[in-house]
Amino acid sequence: MDVVTISSKYRVVIPLSVRRSLGLKLGQKVQVILYENRIELIPVMPPLSVKQIAYECCGSEKLVRQLHL
């Protein structure tokens, strides 16, 4: 478990290990939730494209191309 410090501007730095584990990028949005006396930061992920969804379902780029996506 990492411990971070709140700065004078009420900012915190998300530890590198957490950023890498979640694949966070600069400028990415996070949702802030107050839950049972704690703060949770939930990464906002961009929606998948139809092509990405088809690839995940089919598992083959060739099949996705055949669908003309």
C-alpha positions in Angstrom: 0.0 0.0 0.0 1.4 3.4 -1.0 1.0 6.6 1.1 0.8 10.0 -0.6 0.8 13.5 0.8 -1.8 16.1 0.0 -0.1 19.3 -1.3 -0.9 22.9 -0.3 -3.2 23.0 -3.4 -4.9 19.7 -2.3 -3.2 17.7 -5.0 -1.9 14.1 -4.7 0.4 12.2 -7.0 -0.8 8.7 -8.0 2.2 6.4 -7.5 4.0 5.2 -10.6 3.2 1.5 -9.8 -0.5 2.3 -9.7 -0.3 4.4 -12.9 1.4 1.6 -14.7 -0.9 -1.1 -13.4 -4.0 0.8 -14.6 -2.4 2.1 -17.8 -3.2 5.7 -16.8 -2.1 8.4 -19.3 -1.5 12.2 -18.9 -4.7 14.1 -19.1 -6.9 11.1 -18.5 -10.0 11.7 -16.5 -10.8 10.0 -13.3 -14.1 9.9 -11.5 -13.9 10.9 -7.8 -16.2 9.1 -5.4 -16.7 9.6 -1.7 -17.6 6.2 -0.3 -17.8 5.1 3.3 -15.4 7.8 4.6 -12.8 7.2 1.9 -12.0 8.7 -1.5 -12.0 6.5 -4.6 -10.6 7.5 -8.0 -12.1 5.5 -10.9 -10.4 5.8 -14.3 -12.7 7.0 -17.0 -12.0 4.8 -20.0 -12.8 5.9 -23.5 -15.6 3.8 -25.2 -14.5 1.0 -27.5 -15.1 1.4 -31.2 -17.2 -1.2 -33.1 -14.0 -2.5 -34.6 -12.4 -3.0 -31.2 -15.4 -4.8 -29.9 -15.5 -7.0 -33.0 -11.8 -7.8 -32.6 -12.3 -8.7 -28.9 -15.3 -11.0 -29.8 -13.7 -12.6 -32.8 -10.1 -12.6 -31.7 -8.9 -12.4 -35.3 -8.1 -9.3 -37.3 -8.9 -11.3 -40.5 -12.4 -11.9 -39.3 -12.8 -8.2 -38.4 -11.7 -7.2 -42.0 -14.2 -9.6 -43.4 -17.0 -7.8 -41.5 -15.8 -4.6 -43.3 -15.4 -2.6 -40.1 
